[in-house]
Amino acid sequence: MPSAQSAPPRVIAALHLPDPVRQPGLSMAYLEDYVLTNAAVFVRAGVPAIKLQDQTRCNGPASPATIATMAALGRLLRIEHPEITLGIILQAHDAEGPLVVARASGASFVRLKVYVGSVSGAEGPKHGLAVAARDCRVRIGADGVAIHADVHDRTTIPIDGASPEQSAQWAVSMGADSLVLTGSSFADSLDRIRRVRAAGVAAPVLLGGGVTAANVAEALASADGVVVSTALMLRDGARRGPLLWDFEQCQRFMDAAGR
């Protein structure tokens, strides 16, 4: 496993699991097929990293069932595709759950949406996870798991009054290995990256959304890496069973990113 200080992957494909509210009762066998079917598309197209993303909403930390499911699926994906850099994200506001899953599955990084400061989102207010995440990483021996910390994620509103630049500086001071910046638009994301760099933040930066084959080269001229998912998907009418992502779309994206 690489050290937490390793440079982040240039392209991270987000593999979202089915929403358990919209698709209740899915078996582990179905989820295993879902993960392997879609991961194979990314691997075949040359995507270097996959972020396995749980979508189980809850007000508190992740449930034992979510943690167990994610760890099992992550481990399966790691064994099937050891060449892929694997990341973990949980929908729950949880400092420890993602790190425990990463440690058990052999993942290289986690993404934490609210790392410092305070924000408000659809589920209500949330406060920074940095202290608990740092303590957990040391306690469970997961020093090699990098923390990719969001700074003012676009799905929440800051309520602490801190600017993106200040929050980015806080995140780095609290042990984030990389920052994830996502604005309300692609242009806003680039602007946020410029402002954070101008403030002297030298940590690697990932652009967290709105990236397509048409703008990924521009994104990578400013950011150290990108997170992408929607731009790689099949059209709704073309989806077949568990297959959601499209090989040709992925291939075009990787060609535009310069592989």
C-alpha positions as CSV (number, residue, x, y, z in Angstrom):
1,M,0.0,0.0,0.0
2,P,1.4,3.4,-0.9
3,S,2.2,6.0,1.9
4,A,-0.5,8.6,2.7
5,Q,1.9,11.2,1.3
6,S,1.9,9.7,-2.2
7,A,0.5,12.0,-5.0
8,P,-3.2,11.4,-5.6
9,P,-4.2,9.6,-8.8
10,R,-4.7,11.9,-11.8
11,V,-8.2,10.4,-12.5
12,I,-10.5,8.9,-10.0
13,A,-13.7,7.3,-11.2
14,A,-16.5,7.3,-8.6
15,L,-18.4,3.9,-8.6
16,H,-21.6,4.7,-6.7
17,L,-23.4,1.8,-5.1
18,P,-27.2,1.6,-5.5
19,D,-29.2,3.8,-3.1
20,P,-30.8,1.3,-0.6
21,V,-33.9,3.5,-0.3
22,R,-34.6,3.5,-4.0
23,Q,-33.5,-0.1,-4.5
24,P,-34.2,-1.9,-1.2
25,G,-33.3,-5.5,-0.5
26,L,-30.5,-6.0,-3.0
27,S,-28.5,-9.2,-2.1
28,M,-24.7,-9.2,-1.6
29,A,-24.5,-11.4,-4.7
30,Y,-26.1,-8.6,-6.8
31,L,-23.9,-5.9,-5.2
32,E,-20.8,-8.0,-6.0
33,D,-21.8,-8.4,-9.6
34,Y,-22.7,-4.7,-9.8
35,V,-19.3,-3.7,-8.5
36,L,-17.2,-6.1,-10.6
37,T,-19.3,-5.4,-13.8
38,N,-18.8,-1.7,-13.6
39,A,-15.2,-1.7,-12.2
40,A,-14.2,-3.8,-15.2
41,V,-15.4,-1.0,-17.5
42,F,-13.1,1.5,-15.8
43,V,-10.1,-0.9,-15.7
44,R,-10.5,-1.8,-19.4
45,A,-10.5,1.9,-20.3
46,G,-7.3,2.6,-18.3
47,V,-8.8,4.5,-15.4
48,P,-6.1,4.3,-12.7
49,A,-8.3,4.7,-9.5
50,I,-11.8,3.8,-8.4
51,K,-13.6,5.4,-5.4
52,L,-16.2,3.0,-4.1
53,Q,-19.1,5.2,-2.9
54,D,-21.8,4.2,-0.5
55,Q,-25.1,6.1,-0.7
56,T,-26.8,5.0,2.6
57,R,-28.1,8.3,4.1
58,C,-28.2,8.5,7.9
59,N,-28.0,11.3,10.5
60,G,-25.1,9.8,12.5
61,P,-22.2,7.4,11.9
62,A,-22.5,4.6,9.4
63,S,-24.2,1.4,10.6
64,P,-22.4,-1.8,11.2
65,A,-24.2,-3.3,8.2
66,T,-22.9,-0.5,5.9
67,I,-19.4,-0.9,7.2
68,A,-19.4,-4.6,6.7
69,T,-20.9,-4.4,3.2
70,M,-18.4,-1.8,2.1
71,A,-15.5,-3.7,3.5
72,A,-16.5,-6.9,1.8
73,L,-17.1,-5.2,-1.6
74,G,-13.9,-3.2,-1.3
75,R,-11.9,-6.3,-0.5
76,L,-13.5,-8.1,-3.5
77,L,-12.6,-5.3,-5.8
78,R,-9.1,-5.1,-4.4
79,I,-8.5,-8.8,-5.0
80,E,-10.0,-8.8,-8.5
81,H,-8.1,-5.7,-9.6
82,P,-5.0,-5.3,-7.5
83,E,-3.6,-2.8,-10.1
84,I,-6.3,-0.3,-9.3
85,T,-5.9,2.4,-6.6
86,L,-8.9,2.0,-4.5
87,G,-10.7,4.6,-2.4
88,I,-13.6,4.6,0.0
89,I,-16.4,7.2,0.7
90,L,-19.4,6.7,3.0
91,Q,-22.6,8.8,2.7
92,A,-22.8,8.9,6.5
93,H,-21.1,11.7,8.4
94,D,-18.5,9.4,9.9
95,A,-14.8,9.9,10.6
96,E,-14.0,6.3,11.6
97,G,-16.2,4.2,9.2
98,P,-14.4,5.0,6.0
99,L,-10.9,4.5,7.5
100,V,-12.0,1.1,9.1
101,V,-13.3,0.0,5.7
102,A,-10.2,1.1,3.9
103,R,-8.0,-0.7,6.4
104,A,-10.0,-3.9,6.1
105,S,-10.3,-3.8,2.3
106,G,-6.8,-2.6,1.4
107,A,-7.9,0.7,0.0
108,S,-5.4,3.5,-0.4
109,F,-7.5,6.5,0.4
110,V,-10.7,7.8,1.9
111,R,-12.7,10.9,1.0
112,L,-14.2,12.9,3.9
113,K,-16.8,15.5,2.8
114,V,-16.7,17.7,6.0
115,Y,-13.2,17.6,7.4
116,V,-12.9,21.0,9.1
117,G,-15.3,23.8,10.1
118,S,-19.1,23.6,10.1
119,V,-21.6,23.3,7.3
120,S,-25.3,22.7,6.8
121,G,-26.7,20.3,4.2
122,A,-29.9,18.4,3.4
123,E,-29.5,16.3,6.6
124,G,-28.8,19.3,8.8
125,P,-25.6,20.8,10.3
126,K,-22.4,18.9,10.3
127,H,-19.1,19.6,12.0
128,G,-15.5,18.8,11.1
129,L,-14.2,15.2,11.3
130,A,-10.5,16.0,11.3
131,V,-9.7,15.3,15.0
132,A,-11.6,12.0,15.1
133,A,-10.2,10.9,11.7
134,R,-6.6,11.6,12.6
135,D,-7.0,9.7,15.9
136,C,-8.6,6.8,14.2
137,R,-6.0,6.5,11.5
138,V,-3.3,6.2,14.1
139,R,-5.3,3.9,16.4
140,I,-6.1,1.3,13.8
141,G,-2.7,1.4,12.1
142,A,-3.9,2.9,8.8
143,D,-1.1,5.4,8.4
144,G,-0.9,4.4,4.7
145,V,-4.5,5.5,4.0
146,A,-4.5,9.0,2.6
147,I,-7.3,11.4,3.6
148,H,-8.8,13.4,0.7
149,A,-10.6,16.2,2.4
150,D,-13.4,18.3,0.8
151,V,-13.2,22.0,1.2
152,H,-16.7,23.6,1.0
153,D,-18.3,20.7,-0.9
154,R,-21.1,22.0,-3.2
155,T,-23.8,19.9,-1.6
156,T,-23.4,21.9,1.7
157,I,-23.3,25.6,2.8
158,P,-20.6,26.8,5.2
159,I,-22.0,28.2,8.4
160,D,-18.7,29.0,10.2
161,G,-17.9,32.1,8.0
162,A,-14.5,30.6,6.9
163,S,-13.4,31.2,3.3
164,P,-12.4,28.3,1.1
165,E,-8.8,29.5,1.5
166,Q,-9.0,29.5,5.3
167,S,-10.7,26.1,5.3
168,A,-8.1,24.7,3.0
169,Q,-5.3,25.9,5.3
170,W,-7.1,24.4,8.3
171,A,-7.5,21.0,6.5
172,V,-3.8,20.8,5.7
173,S,-2.9,21.8,9.2
174,M,-5.2,19.0,10.5
175,G,-3.5,16.3,8.4
176,A,-5.4,16.2,5.1
177,D,-3.1,14.6,2.5
178,S,-5.1,16.1,-0.5
179,L,-7.9,18.6,-0.8
180,V,-11.0,18.2,-2.9
181,L,-12.5,21.5,-4.4
182,T,-15.8,21.5,-6.1
183,G,-17.6,24.8,-7.0
184,S,-21.1,25.4,-8.2
185,S,-19.8,25.2,-11.7
186,F,-16.7,24.1,-13.5
187,A,-15.5,27.8,-13.8
188,D,-16.2,28.2,-10.0
189,S,-14.1,25.1,-9.3
190,L,-11.2,26.5,-11.2
191,D,-11.5,29.8,-9.5
192,R,-11.5,28.1,-6.1
193,I,-8.3,26.2,-7.0
194,R,-6.6,29.5,-8.1
195,R,-7.6,31.2,-4.8
196,V,-6.4,28.4,-2.7
197,R,-3.1,28.3,-4.5
198,A,-2.7,32.0,-4.3
199,A,-3.2,31.7,-0.5
200,G,-0.1,29.5,-0.4
201,V,-1.6,26.1,0.0
202,A,0.8,23.6,-1.5
203,A,-1.1,20.3,-0.8
204,P,-2.3,18.3,-3.8
205,V,-5.8,19.4,-5.1
206,L,-8.4,17.3,-6.7
207,L,-11.3,18.9,-8.7
208,G,-14.3,17.1,-7.4
209,G,-17.1,17.5,-10.0
210,G,-18.3,18.8,-13.3
211,V,-15.4,17.3,-15.3
212,T,-16.0,16.0,-18.8
213,A,-13.9,14.8,-21.7
214,A,-14.2,18.3,-23.1
215,N,-12.7,20.1,-20.1
216,V,-10.5,17.5,-18.4
217,A,-7.3,18.8,-20.0
218,E,-8.1,22.3,-18.6
219,A,-8.9,20.8,-15.2
220,L,-5.6,19.0,-15.1
221,A,-3.8,22.1,-16.0
222,S,-4.9,23.6,-12.6
223,A,-5.6,20.5,-10.4
224,D,-3.4,17.5,-9.5
225,G,-6.3,15.2,-10.3
226,V,-10.0,14.9,-10.9
227,V,-12.9,12.9,-9.6
228,V,-15.5,11.9,-12.3
229,S,-18.6,9.7,-12.6
230,T,-21.6,11.2,-14.4
231,A,-19.6,12.0,-17.6
232,L,-18.7,8.4,-17.9
233,M,-22.2,6.9,-17.6
234,L,-24.3,5.2,-20.1
235,R,-27.5,7.1,-21.2
236,D,-30.5,6.1,-19.2
237,G,-32.1,4.3,-22.1
238,A,-28.9,2.3,-22.7
239,R,-28.4,0.9,-19.2
240,R,-28.6,-2.8,-19.0
241,G,-29.0,-4.6,-15.6
242,P,-26.2,-3.6,-13.2
243,L,-24.1,-1.9,-15.9
244,L,-24.2,1.9,-15.5
245,W,-20.8,3.1,-16.9
246,D,-19.8,3.1,-20.6
247,F,-16.5,1.9,-21.9
248,E,-16.4,4.2,-24.9
249,Q,-17.1,7.3,-22.7
250,C,-14.4,6.2,-20.3
251,Q,-11.9,5.7,-23.1
252,R,-12.7,9.1,-24.6
253,F,-12.2,10.7,-21.2
254,M,-8.9,9.0,-20.6
255,D,-7.7,9.9,-24.1
256,A,-8.6,13.6,-23.3
257,A,-6.9,13.4,-20.0
258,G,-3.7,12.3,-21.7
259,R,-3.6,8.9,-19.9
